[in-house]
Amino acid sequence: MHKIVSCVEDGLAGIMSGDMTARELYEAVGLLIEQRIKDEIVLKTSPHNAALTIENKGKDDPLVDTGALHKSIGVKVIEI
């Protein structure tokens, strides 16, 4: 979380000085959040899978099976 807070603080200073746009800040924060979510998926080990699930998957990794969830996470900044 510290990286995100620092990014926002630095980004706001950059916007005020004219060195950065709001869109660039949103993209930078989005990328940090994306990476944080992906890291948490890999680190998440609890609650454990049921015995049958472990038998079927071959491992006790509750959020990782094929890797599709991990790969599907991304960031997109949109204007509204």
PyMOL commands that set and color helices and strands:
alter all, ss='L'
color gray80, all
select helices_A, chain A and resi 2-17+22-43+51-57+68-72
alter helices_A, ss='H'
color red, helices_A
deselect
rebuild
show_as cartoon
